Amino acid sequence: MPKPTDISSFATTQLELLDAELQAELSETNALLSSHTPTALSRAGLAILNLNVSSIRTGLGGKLVVEFGLDPAVVTKGGKPDIPEHGIRVGDIVAVQDQPAGSAKKSEKRELAKKGVEGVVLRVRRENVEIVLDKEDAEVPGDGKLWLVKLANDVTYKRMNQTMTKLKKLEEQEYTPFMRVLFGQGSPSPLPSDLNDASNPLHKLSFNDPSFNDSQKEAIRFALASREIALIHGPPGTGKTHVLIELILQLLKQNLRLLVCGPSNISVDNIVERLAPHKVPMIRLGHPARLLPSVLNHSLDVLTKTSDAAALVQDVRKEMDDKQSSIRKTRNARERRQIYTDLKELRKEYREREKGCVESLVRGSKVVLATLHGAGGFHLKGKEFDVVIVDEAAQALEAQCWVPLLWVKASKLVLAGDHLQLPPTIKSLNSKEAKAVKPAASNMTLETTLFDRLLALHGSSIKRMLTTQYRMHELIMRFPSDELYGSKLIAAESVRERLLKDLPYQVEDTDETREPLVFFDTQGGDFAEKTEDEEIGKGGKGMNLGDSKSNEAEAGLVKMHVGKLVAAGVKAEDIAVVTPYNAQVRRSPCMTW
């Protein structure tokens, strides 16, 4: 069993590794922006060109929200004003700048960049993109064509840095018993000896869903009984999120207050959607990535407009929006300066009123949901929760997981995930910055997650694994079960022998529809790969838009196979084509059947 971890040394090492990771990301982004034209960056999915400002409004925190749509001049007559395919997503950090001409010199581009503004992507739709500007007094560039370009996201790094710095500075007497367990300086409290005894109340637990299998019931009982930490190991298709929802409902029956987190907006929104039908009093902090009604109605953005406390801020918000509109109408410099001064004062008043509104909403919610780094915002600092639950924990950096653990008060942690799938993506592993780092713990890397470390520290006694999977045919399941999961996975009856020809609509019995798993050998010379550089910058000097690959012959093979499935009667909307490469994804528009 590993030795207890020195908390200060751990935090020091994490800070060094996080800095190397940030430098690797910044270096990559800066190299891209300085060496490539807007057109090349657009084709690589890193920029959106030919935009105009559609509208400006006041958003949460008094921040300026700017909506951008395609410039009418570039929309073909009778065509849709849809923005071309791109790789910019909700939460990305972007720069908004006047679009340079194709022949613009580097000095001209630098000047335009200086006049630009930065912000966070709030919403992405086919016809427009909404950006929340960082600076309160930010002024959107001129009336000509604008472009958005993706920047390195250092917001998460800043939050993780603040968290690890706080952890490093803690005095030994400030370590809580809970924290000591997480670093192996204490042992988890033993489970009740009668947990599986019929007399134990948990054994008689009334589940909301009577269809839970034995491994799911055991995981829920175990997580309820654990005093400090519980790991729920959920291989693909084993109903991990379903189990988490039941766990949340059972904890609420005990009148406990919960903070539920995930590494991405999507992971959090998924839980919000699943909880919504149960009428749970909850609030979703941050800006949901998928603004479905079930998510939107619980988001802080909507609740600060629709709750009883919201009326306190509405009049100031309207006045700010009116002022903002008047800026675009006046050309008088003195008037514009006065309006910006008025806006500054209004924002100050708005924030004070909104803070009270948010405090009231958060205080009245039994379940608060946020991304891991979002849990470190001012809304939650110092708040008390009985349990912190982290979904997809094996995909999160450990420093991320410490954000909710260190900025709020909690004494129990439930991690759910699969540490045997791919770890978090770490760009600095092979970079010069990482090689220069000599961390305090030489065997530590950012790939080691909190899930991994706790399992190594305390062993399988703190973990329960879900063993019945409901996603795939037994033949597809067999390899991962044998190679990764100790042959413990079982295929549920409903999927064990399920084939495409058995879909609940008419599908022909063909070679393609009766086989659950088919391999194609594409190792020969007829399937040549291209890198993203070759695709975008043929003949260019110093072009390095990444290592993403595409393979035209393989795309053709996939197209042929899917075509046969569709011809056999499989509905196109029931087919998914998956690739790990963005460059290959960009070939997908040609795959229509």
C-alpha positions as CSV (number, residue, x, y, z in Angstrom):
1,M,0.0,0.0,0.0
2,P,1.4,3.5,-0.9
3,K,2.7,5.7,1.8
4,P,0.7,8.7,3.0
5,T,1.1,11.7,0.8
6,D,2.6,15.0,2.1
7,I,-0.1,17.5,1.2
8,S,2.2,20.5,0.7
9,S,4.6,18.5,-1.6
10,F,1.6,17.2,-3.5
11,A,0.3,20.8,-4.1
12,T,3.8,22.0,-5.1
13,T,4.1,19.3,-7.7
14,Q,0.6,19.9,-9.0
15,L,1.4,23.6,-9.5
16,E,4.6,22.8,-11.5
17,L,2.8,20.3,-13.7
18,L,-0.2,22.6,-14.3
19,D,2.1,25.4,-15.3
20,A,3.9,23.2,-17.8
21,E,0.5,22.1,-19.2
22,L,-0.7,25.7,-19.5
23,Q,2.6,26.8,-21.2
24,A,2.3,23.9,-23.7
25,E,-1.3,25.0,-24.6
26,L,-0.4,28.7,-24.8
27,S,2.7,27.9,-26.9
28,E,0.6,25.9,-29.3
29,T,-2.1,28.5,-29.6
30,N,0.3,31.4,-30.1
31,A,2.2,29.5,-32.8
32,L,-1.1,28.9,-34.6
33,L,-2.3,32.5,-34.4
34,S,1.0,34.1,-35.5
35,S,1.7,31.8,-38.4
36,H,-1.6,31.3,-40.2
37,T,-4.1,33.4,-42.1
38,P,-7.7,33.7,-40.9
39,T,-8.8,31.5,-43.8
40,A,-6.4,28.7,-42.8
41,L,-7.6,29.0,-39.1
42,S,-11.2,28.9,-40.3
43,R,-10.6,25.7,-42.4
44,A,-8.9,24.2,-39.3
45,G,-12.1,24.9,-37.3
46,L,-10.3,27.4,-35.0
47,A,-12.0,30.6,-36.3
48,I,-15.3,31.9,-37.7
49,L,-15.0,34.6,-40.5
50,N,-17.3,37.2,-42.0
51,L,-19.4,38.1,-38.9
52,N,-21.4,41.2,-37.9
53,V,-22.9,42.2,-34.5
54,S,-26.6,41.2,-34.4
55,S,-27.4,42.4,-30.9
56,I,-26.0,43.4,-27.5
57,R,-27.6,42.7,-24.2
58,T,-26.8,42.5,-20.4
59,G,-26.2,39.1,-19.1
60,L,-25.5,37.5,-15.7
61,G,-23.1,39.5,-13.5
62,G,-23.8,42.6,-15.6
63,K,-21.5,41.3,-18.3
64,L,-22.0,42.3,-22.0
65,V,-23.4,39.5,-24.2
66,V,-22.8,40.1,-27.9
67,E,-24.6,38.1,-30.6
68,F,-22.8,37.6,-33.9
69,G,-24.3,36.5,-37.2
70,L,-23.0,36.0,-40.7
71,D,-22.5,39.2,-42.7
72,P,-25.4,39.5,-45.2
73,A,-22.8,40.4,-47.9
74,V,-21.4,36.8,-47.9
75,V,-24.8,35.1,-47.9
76,T,-25.8,33.8,-51.3
77,K,-29.2,35.1,-52.7
78,G,-31.9,32.9,-51.3
79,G,-29.4,30.9,-49.2
80,K,-29.6,30.4,-45.4
81,P,-27.5,32.7,-43.2
82,D,-26.0,29.7,-41.5
83,I,-22.4,30.0,-40.1
84,P,-20.1,27.5,-41.8
85,E,-18.9,24.4,-39.9
86,H,-16.4,25.2,-37.1
87,G,-14.9,23.8,-34.0
88,I,-15.7,26.6,-31.5
89,R,-17.8,25.4,-28.6
90,V,-19.6,26.7,-25.5
91,G,-17.0,27.7,-22.9
92,D,-14.2,28.4,-25.3
93,I,-12.2,31.6,-24.9
94,V,-12.2,33.6,-28.1
95,A,-10.9,36.9,-29.5
96,V,-13.2,39.2,-31.4
97,Q,-11.4,41.3,-33.9
98,D,-11.8,43.3,-37.1
99,Q,-11.1,40.8,-39.9
100,P,-7.8,41.5,-41.6
101,A,-7.6,41.3,-45.4
102,G,-6.0,38.3,-47.0
103,S,-3.0,40.5,-47.9
104,A,-2.6,42.1,-44.5
105,K,0.9,42.3,-43.1
106,K,1.8,40.9,-39.7
107,S,2.1,44.4,-38.2
108,E,-1.5,45.2,-39.4
109,K,-2.8,42.0,-37.9
110,R,-1.1,42.9,-34.6
111,E,-2.8,46.3,-34.6
112,L,-6.2,44.8,-35.2
113,A,-5.6,42.2,-32.5
114,K,-4.7,45.0,-30.0
115,K,-8.1,46.7,-30.7
116,G,-10.0,43.5,-30.3
117,V,-11.7,42.1,-27.2
118,E,-11.8,38.7,-25.6
119,G,-14.7,36.7,-24.2
120,V,-16.3,33.4,-23.5
121,V,-18.6,31.5,-25.9
122,L,-22.1,31.4,-24.2
123,R,-24.2,29.9,-27.0
124,V,-23.5,28.3,-30.4
125,R,-26.3,28.0,-33.0
126,R,-26.4,27.4,-36.7
127,E,-27.2,31.0,-37.4
128,N,-25.4,32.9,-34.6
129,V,-22.8,32.8,-31.8
130,E,-23.1,34.6,-28.4
131,I,-20.0,35.8,-26.6
132,V,-19.8,37.1,-23.0
133,L,-17.1,39.8,-23.1
134,D,-14.5,39.7,-20.3
135,K,-14.1,43.4,-19.6
136,E,-17.1,45.5,-18.4
137,D,-16.1,48.5,-20.5
138,A,-15.2,46.5,-23.6
139,E,-16.1,48.1,-26.8
140,V,-16.8,45.7,-29.8
141,P,-14.7,46.5,-32.8
142,G,-15.9,48.5,-35.7
143,D,-18.8,48.1,-38.2
144,G,-16.9,46.1,-40.8
145,K,-16.5,42.4,-41.0
146,L,-15.4,40.7,-37.8
147,W,-13.9,37.3,-37.0
148,L,-13.7,35.1,-33.9
149,V,-10.6,33.1,-33.2
150,K,-10.2,30.4,-30.5
151,L,-7.6,31.1,-27.8
152,A,-6.0,29.0,-25.1
153,N,-8.4,28.5,-22.2
154,D,-6.5,29.6,-19.1
155,V,-9.6,30.2,-17.0
156,T,-9.7,26.6,-15.7
157,Y,-5.9,26.7,-15.1
158,K,-6.3,29.9,-13.0
159,R,-8.9,28.2,-10.8
160,M,-6.9,25.1,-10.4
161,N,-3.8,27.2,-9.6
162,Q,-5.7,29.1,-6.9
163,T,-6.9,25.9,-5.4
164,M,-3.5,24.2,-5.3
165,T,-1.9,27.4,-3.9
166,K,-4.5,27.4,-1.2
167,L,-3.9,23.7,-0.5
168,K,-0.1,24.3,-0.3
169,K,-0.5,27.1,2.2
170,L,-2.7,25.2,4.6
171,E,-1.2,24.6,8.1
172,E,-1.2,21.1,9.4
173,Q,-3.7,21.9,12.0
174,E,-6.1,23.1,9.3
175,Y,-6.2,19.6,7.7
176,T,-9.6,18.1,8.3
177,P,-10.1,14.4,9.1
178,F,-11.8,14.1,5.7
179,M,-8.7,15.7,3.9
180,R,-6.3,13.4,5.8
181,V,-8.2,10.3,4.5
182,L,-7.9,11.7,0.9
183,F,-4.1,11.8,1.3
184,G,-3.7,8.5,3.2
185,Q,-2.9,10.2,6.5
186,G,-6.0,8.6,7.9
187,S,-8.1,5.5,7.0
188,P,-11.7,5.5,5.8
189,S,-14.2,4.7,8.5
190,P,-15.1,0.9,8.3
191,L,-18.5,0.1,6.9
192,P,-21.2,-1.3,9.2
193,S,-20.5,-5.0,9.6
194,D,-24.2,-5.8,9.0
195,L,-24.5,-3.9,5.7
196,N,-25.6,-7.0,3.9
197,D,-27.7,-8.2,6.8
198,A,-31.4,-8.2,6.3
199,S,-31.8,-6.3,9.6
200,N,-29.8,-3.3,8.3
201,P,-32.1,-0.4,7.2
202,L,-30.0,0.0,4.0
203,H,-30.8,-3.7,3.1
204,K,-34.5,-2.8,3.2
205,L,-33.9,0.3,1.0
206,S,-36.9,1.2,-1.2
207,F,-35.5,2.0,-4.6
208,N,-37.3,4.4,-6.9
209,D,-36.5,2.1,-9.9
210,P,-37.3,-1.6,-9.1
211,S,-35.3,-2.8,-12.1
212,F,-31.9,-2.1,-10.6
213,N,-29.6,-5.1,-10.8
214,D,-27.7,-6.5,-7.8
215,S,-24.4,-4.7,-8.6
216,Q,-26.3,-1.3,-8.9
217,K,-28.1,-1.9,-5.6
218,E,-24.9,-2.8,-3.9
219,A,-23.1,0.4,-5.2
220,I,-26.0,2.6,-4.0
221,R,-26.0,1.0,-0.5
222,F,-22.2,1.2,-0.3
223,A,-22.2,4.9,-1.3
224,L,-24.9,5.7,1.3
225,A,-23.1,3.8,4.0
226,S,-19.6,5.2,3.4
227,R,-18.5,7.9,5.7
228,E,-15.8,9.7,3.8
229,I,-15.2,8.3,0.3
230,A,-17.0,6.0,-2.2
231,L,-15.9,5.1,-5.7
232,I,-18.5,3.9,-8.2
233,H,-16.7,2.1,-11.1
234,G,-19.0,2.2,-14.1
235,P,-17.7,0.5,-17.3
236,P,-19.5,1.5,-20.5
237,G,-23.2,0.8,-20.6
238,T,-23.5,-0.3,-17.0
239,G,-25.9,2.5,-15.9
240,K,-23.5,4.7,-13.9
241,T,-25.6,7.9,-14.3
242,H,-28.8,6.0,-13.6
243,V,-27.2,4.9,-10.3
244,L,-26.0,8.4,-9.5
245,I,-29.6,9.8,-9.9
246,E,-30.9,7.1,-7.5
247,L,-28.1,7.9,-5.1
248,I,-29.0,11.6,-5.2
249,L,-32.6,10.9,-4.5
250,Q,-31.8,8.6,-1.6
251,L,-29.4,11.2,-0.1
252,L,-32.2,13.8,-0.4
253,K,-34.5,11.5,1.6
254,Q,-32.0,11.8,4.4
255,N,-32.4,15.6,4.2
256,L,-28.7,16.1,3.0
257,R,-27.4,18.9,0.9
258,L,-25.5,18.0,-2.2
259,L,-23.0,19.5,-4.6
260,V,-22.9,17.6,-7.9
261,C,-20.1,18.3,-10.3
262,G,-18.5,17.0,-13.5
263,P,-15.5,18.0,-15.7
264,S,-17.7,19.3,-18.5
265,N,-20.9,21.1,-19.0
266,I,-22.3,18.1,-20.9
267,S,-21.6,15.8,-18.0
268,V,-23.4,18.1,-15.6
269,D,-26.4,18.9,-17.9
270,N,-27.0,15.1,-18.3
271,I,-27.6,14.8,-14.6
272,V,-29.8,17.9,-14.5
273,E,-32.0,16.4,-17.3
274,R,-32.3,13.1,-15.5
275,L,-33.1,14.8,-12.1
276,A,-35.7,17.2,-13.6
277,P,-38.6,14.7,-13.8
278,H,-38.2,14.0,-10.0
279,K,-39.0,17.7,-9.2
280,V,-35.8,18.1,-7.2
281,P,-35.2,21.6,-5.9
282,M,-31.9,22.3,-7.7
283,I,-29.9,25.0,-9.3
284,R,-27.4,24.7,-12.1
285,L,-24.5,27.2,-11.8
286,G,-22.7,28.4,-15.0
287,H,-24.0,28.4,-18.5
288,P,-25.3,25.0,-19.7
289,A,-23.9,23.7,-22.9
290,R,-27.2,22.2,-24.1
291,L,-30.0,24.6,-23.4
292,L,-32.8,22.2,-23.4
293,P,-35.8,23.4,-21.3
294,S,-35.2,20.9,-18.5
295,V,-31.7,22.4,-18.1
296,L,-32.5,26.0,-18.8
297,N,-35.3,26.2,-16.3
298,H,-32.9,25.3,-13.5
299,S,-30.0,27.5,-14.6
300,L,-28.8,30.5,-12.6
301,D,-29.2,32.6,-15.7
302,V,-32.9,32.0,-16.0
303,L,-33.7,31.8,-12.2
304,T,-32.2,35.3,-11.7
305,K,-34.8,36.5,-14.2
306,T,-37.8,34.5,-13.1
307,S,-37.6,33.9,-9.4
308,D,-39.3,36.1,-6.8
309,A,-36.0,37.7,-6.0
310,A,-35.4,38.5,-9.6
311,A,-37.6,41.6,-9.7
312,L,-34.9,43.4,-7.7
313,V,-32.5,43.4,-10.6
314,Q,-34.8,43.7,-13.6
315,D,-35.1,47.5,-13.7
316,V,-31.4,48.0,-13.5
317,R,-30.8,45.4,-16.3
318,K,-33.3,47.2,-18.5
319,E,-31.6,50.5,-17.9
320,M,-28.2,49.0,-18.8
321,D,-29.6,47.5,-22.0
322,D,-31.1,50.9,-23.0
323,K,-27.7,52.6,-22.3
324,Q,-25.9,49.9,-24.4
325,S,-28.2,50.4,-27.3
326,S,-27.7,54.2,-27.2
327,I,-23.9,53.7,-27.6
328,R,-24.4,52.2,-31.0
329,K,-26.5,55.1,-32.1
330,T,-24.3,58.0,-31.1
331,R,-21.1,59.1,-32.8
332,N,-20.3,61.9,-30.3
333,A,-17.2,60.9,-28.4
334,R,-18.1,62.9,-25.3
335,E,-21.6,61.4,-25.2
336,R,-20.2,57.9,-25.6
337,R,-17.7,58.5,-22.7
338,Q,-20.6,59.7,-20.5
339,I,-22.7,56.6,-21.3
340,Y,-19.7,54.3,-20.5
341,T,-19.4,56.1,-17.1
342,D,-23.1,55.7,-16.4
343,L,-22.9,52.0,-17.4
344,K,-20.0,51.4,-15.0
345,E,-22.1,52.8,-12.1
346,L,-25.2,50.8,-13.1
347,R,-23.1,47.6,-13.3
348,K,-21.9,48.1,-9.8
349,E,-25.4,48.5,-8.5
350,Y,-26.6,45.6,-10.6
351,R,-23.9,43.3,-9.2
352,E,-24.9,44.2,-5.6
353,R,-28.6,43.5,-6.2
354,E,-27.8,40.3,-8.2
355,K,-25.5,39.0,-5.5
356,G,-28.4,39.1,-3.0
357,C,-30.7,37.3,-5.5
358,V,-28.1,34.6,-6.2
359,E,-27.4,34.1,-2.5
360,S,-31.1,33.5,-1.9
361,L,-31.4,31.0,-4.8
362,V,-28.3,29.0,-3.8
363,R,-29.3,29.0,-0.1
364,G,-32.7,27.6,-0.9
365,S,-31.5,24.7,-3.1
366,K,-30.9,21.2,-1.8
367,V,-28.9,20.2,-4.9
368,V,-26.4,22.6,-6.6
369,L,-24.8,21.4,-9.8
370,A,-21.7,22.9,-11.5
371,T,-18.7,22.0,-13.5
372,L,-15.7,21.3,-11.3
373,H,-14.0,24.6,-12.0
374,G,-17.3,26.4,-11.8
375,A,-17.8,25.1,-8.2
376,G,-14.9,27.5,-7.2
377,G,-16.9,30.6,-8.1
378,F,-18.0,33.2,-5.6
379,H,-21.5,31.8,-5.4
380,L,-20.3,28.7,-3.5
381,K,-17.2,29.8,-1.5
382,G,-17.6,28.8,2.1
383,K,-21.0,27.2,1.6
384,E,-21.7,23.9,3.5
385,F,-22.7,20.7,1.8
386,D,-23.0,17.2,3.2
387,V,-21.8,15.3,0.1
388,V,-19.8,16.2,-3.0
389,I,-20.6,14.0,-6.0
390,V,-18.3,14.0,-9.0
391,D,-19.4,12.3,-12.2
392,E,-16.9,11.3,-15.0
393,A,-14.2,11.6,-12.3
394,A,-11.7,9.5,-14.2
395,Q,-11.7,12.1,-17.0
396,A,-10.9,15.0,-14.7
397,L,-7.5,16.3,-13.5
398,E,-7.1,15.8,-9.8
399,A,-6.5,19.6,-9.3
400,Q,-10.0,20.1,-10.9
401,C,-11.6,17.8,-8.3
402,W,-10.0,19.7,-5.5
403,V,-11.8,22.9,-6.6
404,P,-15.2,21.9,-5.0
405,L,-13.5,20.1,-2.2
406,L,-11.4,23.1,-1.0
407,W,-13.7,26.1,-1.6
408,V,-16.8,24.6,0.0
409,K,-17.2,22.8,3.3
410,A,-17.9,19.0,2.9
411,S,-17.0,15.8,4.6
412,K,-18.0,13.1,2.1
413,L,-17.0,12.5,-1.5
414,V,-18.5,10.1,-4.1
415,L,-16.5,9.7,-7.3
416,A,-18.2,7.9,-10.3
417,G,-16.3,7.0,-13.5
418,D,-14.2,4.4,-15.2
419,H,-10.4,4.7,-14.6
420,L,-9.8,2.0,-17.1
421,Q,-10.8,4.1,-20.1
422,L,-8.6,6.9,-21.5
423,P,-7.2,9.3,-19.0
424,P,-7.5,13.1,-19.4
425,T,-5.7,14.5,-22.4
426,I,-2.3,16.0,-21.4
427,K,-0.6,18.1,-24.0
428,S,2.6,18.7,-22.0
429,L,3.7,15.1,-21.6
430,N,6.1,15.3,-24.5
431,S,6.7,19.1,-24.5
432,K,9.9,20.9,-23.7
433,E,8.2,22.7,-20.8
434,A,7.2,19.4,-19.1
435,K,10.7,17.9,-19.6
436,A,12.2,20.9,-17.8
437,V,10.0,20.3,-14.8
438,K,11.5,18.3,-11.9
439,P,8.5,17.8,-9.7
440,A,8.7,17.1,-6.0
441,A,7.1,13.7,-6.6
442,S,8.9,12.4,-9.6
443,N,6.4,9.7,-10.3
444,M,3.4,12.1,-10.4
445,T,1.8,13.2,-13.7
446,L,-1.4,15.0,-14.5
447,E,-2.7,11.7,-16.0
448,T,-3.0,10.3,-12.4
449,T,-6.5,11.2,-11.5
450,L,-8.0,11.5,-8.0
451,F,-9.9,8.3,-8.8
452,D,-6.7,6.5,-9.6
453,R,-4.8,7.8,-6.6
454,L,-7.5,7.0,-4.0
455,L,-7.8,3.5,-5.4
456,A,-4.1,3.0,-5.2
457,L,-4.1,4.5,-1.7
458,H,-7.0,2.6,-0.1
459,G,-7.5,-0.4,-2.3
460,S,-10.7,-1.9,-3.6
461,S,-12.5,-1.6,-0.2
462,I,-13.5,1.9,-1.2
463,K,-14.9,0.9,-4.6
464,R,-17.9,-0.9,-6.0
465,M,-18.1,-1.9,-9.7
466,L,-21.2,-2.1,-11.8
467,T,-21.0,-5.4,-13.7
468,T,-24.1,-5.7,-15.9
469,Q,-23.9,-3.7,-19.2
470,Y,-27.0,-2.8,-21.3
471,R,-25.3,-1.4,-24.4
472,M,-23.7,-4.1,-26.5
473,H,-23.8,-7.6,-27.9
474,E,-21.9,-10.2,-25.8
475,L,-19.3,-10.6,-28.6
476,I,-18.5,-6.9,-28.6
477,M,-18.3,-6.9,-24.8
478,R,-16.1,-9.9,-24.5
479,F,-12.7,-8.3,-25.4
480,P,-12.9,-5.3,-23.0
481,S,-14.4,-7.5,-20.3
482,D,-11.5,-10.0,-20.5
483,E,-8.7,-7.4,-21.1
484,L,-9.8,-4.6,-18.8
485,Y,-12.4,-5.6,-16.4
486,G,-11.2,-9.0,-15.1
487,S,-13.9,-10.9,-17.1
488,K,-16.5,-9.5,-14.7
489,L,-18.9,-7.8,-17.2
490,I,-22.2,-9.5,-17.9
491,A,-24.3,-8.7,-20.9
492,A,-28.0,-8.0,-20.0
493,E,-30.5,-10.3,-21.5
494,S,-32.0,-7.5,-23.6
495,V,-28.7,-6.9,-25.5
496,R,-26.8,-10.2,-25.2
497,E,-27.7,-11.4,-28.7
498,R,-29.2,-8.2,-30.2
499,L,-28.4,-7.7,-33.9
500,L,-29.3,-5.0,-36.5
501,K,-31.6,-7.4,-38.3
502,D,-33.6,-7.6,-35.0
503,L,-34.3,-3.9,-34.8
504,P,-38.0,-3.0,-34.0
505,Y,-38.7,-2.2,-37.7
506,Q,-38.2,-4.0,-41.0
507,V,-34.5,-4.7,-41.6
508,E,-33.3,-7.3,-44.2
509,D,-31.1,-10.3,-43.0
510,T,-27.8,-9.5,-44.8
511,D,-24.1,-10.1,-44.1
512,E,-23.9,-6.6,-42.7
513,T,-27.0,-6.9,-40.4
514,R,-26.5,-10.4,-38.9
515,E,-22.9,-9.8,-37.7
516,P,-22.5,-7.9,-34.4
517,L,-18.8,-7.0,-35.0
518,V,-16.9,-6.6,-38.3
519,F,-13.2,-5.6,-38.8
520,F,-11.8,-4.1,-42.0
521,D,-8.0,-4.3,-42.5
522,T,-6.8,-0.9,-43.9
523,Q,-3.1,-1.3,-43.2
524,G,-2.2,-1.6,-46.9
525,G,-0.8,1.1,-49.1
526,D,-4.1,1.9,-50.7
527,F,-5.2,3.7,-47.5
528,A,-2.8,6.6,-47.3
529,E,-3.2,9.0,-44.4
530,K,-2.9,12.8,-44.6
531,T,-2.1,15.1,-41.8
532,E,-4.1,18.3,-41.1
533,D,-1.1,20.3,-42.2
534,E,-1.2,18.8,-45.7
535,E,-4.9,19.3,-46.0
536,I,-4.9,23.0,-45.1
537,G,-1.6,24.4,-45.9
538,K,-0.1,22.7,-48.9
539,G,3.1,24.4,-49.8
540,G,3.0,26.8,-46.8
541,K,6.1,27.4,-44.7
542,G,6.0,26.7,-41.1
543,M,2.5,25.4,-41.2
544,N,1.7,23.3,-38.2
545,L,-2.0,23.1,-37.6
546,G,-1.7,19.9,-35.6
547,D,-1.3,16.2,-35.9
548,S,-4.9,15.4,-36.7
549,K,-5.2,12.9,-39.5
550,S,-7.7,12.1,-42.3
551,N,-7.9,9.1,-44.6
552,E,-10.0,9.4,-47.7
553,A,-10.0,5.7,-48.6
554,E,-11.2,4.8,-45.1
555,A,-13.9,7.4,-45.3
556,G,-15.0,5.8,-48.6
557,L,-15.0,2.4,-47.0
558,V,-17.2,3.7,-44.1
559,K,-19.5,5.3,-46.6
560,M,-19.8,2.1,-48.5
561,H,-20.6,0.0,-45.4
562,V,-23.1,2.5,-44.1
563,G,-24.7,2.6,-47.5
564,K,-25.3,-1.2,-47.3
565,L,-26.8,-0.8,-43.9
566,V,-29.2,1.8,-45.1
567,A,-30.1,-0.2,-48.2
568,A,-30.9,-3.1,-45.8
569,G,-33.4,-0.9,-44.0
570,V,-31.4,0.5,-41.1
571,K,-32.5,4.1,-40.6
572,A,-29.7,6.6,-41.2
573,E,-30.6,8.4,-38.0
574,D,-29.9,5.2,-36.0
575,I,-26.3,5.1,-37.3
576,A,-23.3,6.8,-35.7
577,V,-19.8,7.1,-37.3
578,V,-17.1,7.8,-34.7
579,T,-13.5,9.0,-35.3
580,P,-10.9,10.4,-32.9
581,Y,-9.6,12.9,-35.5
582,N,-11.1,16.3,-36.3
583,A,-9.6,16.2,-39.7
584,Q,-11.6,13.0,-40.5
585,V,-14.8,14.6,-39.0
586,R,-14.5,17.3,-41.6
587,R,-14.8,14.7,-44.3
588,S,-18.2,13.7,-43.0
589,P,-20.4,16.2,-44.9
590,C,-19.7,14.3,-48.1
591,M,-21.1,11.1,-46.5
592,T,-24.7,11.4,-47.3
593,W,-26.9,8.5,-48.2
